[in-house]
Amino acid sequence: MPLLHRKPFVRQKPPGDLRPDEEVFYCKVTNEIFRHYDDFFERTILCNSLVWSCAVTGRPGLTYQEALESERKARQNLQSF
């Protein structure tokens, strides 16, 4: 899991009292569900900010998606080592 400001990132759990007919906002990058657009928008901006780092290599200055890809490649390289 990518690091946010050098600390482990913890995803938000879906609301426990979520109704089947309730309108929600889904963040595809983190697989999180938000009730309010503002919370969803803030998470989207955060994921696209260059504040993430790879938990495997420590490489800083990445977006969330770049950090995930960096971790995947690093693990793949470690397995082939």
C-alpha positions as CSV (number, residue, x, y, z in Angstrom):
1,M,0.0,0.0,0.0
2,P,1.5,3.4,-1.0
3,L,2.7,5.7,1.7
4,L,1.1,9.1,2.3
5,H,3.6,11.6,3.7
6,R,5.7,8.6,4.6
7,K,2.9,7.0,6.7
8,P,0.8,4.0,5.7
9,F,-2.4,5.0,3.9
10,V,-5.6,3.6,5.4
11,R,-8.7,3.4,3.1
12,Q,-12.0,4.5,4.4
13,K,-14.5,1.8,5.0
14,P,-17.9,2.1,3.4
15,P,-20.6,3.5,5.7
16,G,-22.3,0.8,7.7
17,D,-25.8,2.2,7.3
18,L,-25.6,2.5,3.5
19,R,-28.9,2.0,1.8
20,P,-29.2,0.1,-1.6
21,D,-30.9,3.1,-3.2
22,E,-28.6,5.8,-1.8
23,E,-26.5,7.8,-4.3
24,V,-22.8,7.5,-3.6
25,F,-19.5,8.6,-5.2
26,Y,-17.0,5.9,-6.1
27,C,-13.3,6.5,-6.2
28,K,-12.0,3.9,-8.7
29,V,-8.3,4.5,-7.7
30,T,-8.7,3.6,-4.1
31,N,-11.9,1.5,-4.3
32,E,-13.6,3.8,-1.7
33,I,-17.2,4.9,-1.5
34,F,-18.2,8.4,-0.4
35,R,-21.6,9.8,0.5
36,H,-20.6,13.4,-0.2
37,Y,-19.2,14.8,-3.4
38,D,-16.8,17.1,-1.5
39,D,-15.2,14.1,0.3
40,F,-14.9,12.2,-3.0
41,F,-13.4,15.3,-4.7
42,E,-10.8,15.8,-1.9
43,R,-9.8,12.1,-2.2
44,T,-9.5,12.4,-6.0
45,I,-7.3,15.5,-5.6
46,L,-5.2,13.8,-3.0
47,C,-4.7,10.7,-5.2
48,N,-3.5,12.9,-8.0
49,S,-1.1,15.0,-5.8
50,L,2.6,14.2,-5.7
51,V,2.7,13.4,-2.0
52,W,2.8,9.6,-2.3
53,S,5.8,7.3,-2.0
54,C,6.4,3.7,-2.8
55,A,6.4,1.5,0.3
56,V,8.8,-1.0,-1.2
57,T,11.5,1.3,-2.7
58,G,10.8,4.5,-0.8
59,R,10.7,6.5,-4.0
60,P,8.9,9.8,-3.2
61,G,7.0,12.4,-5.2
62,L,4.5,10.1,-6.9
63,T,0.8,10.0,-7.4
64,Y,-1.2,7.2,-5.8
65,Q,-1.4,5.4,-9.1
66,E,2.3,5.8,-9.8
67,A,3.1,4.5,-6.3
68,L,0.9,1.5,-6.8
69,E,2.7,0.7,-10.1
70,S,6.1,1.3,-8.5
71,E,5.3,-1.2,-5.7
72,R,4.0,-3.8,-8.3
73,K,7.2,-3.5,-10.3
74,A,9.4,-3.6,-7.3
75,R,7.7,-6.8,-6.0
76,Q,8.0,-8.4,-9.4
77,N,11.7,-7.6,-9.5
78,L,12.2,-9.0,-6.0
79,Q,10.4,-12.2,-7.0
80,S,12.7,-12.7,-10.1
81,F,15.8,-11.9,-8.0
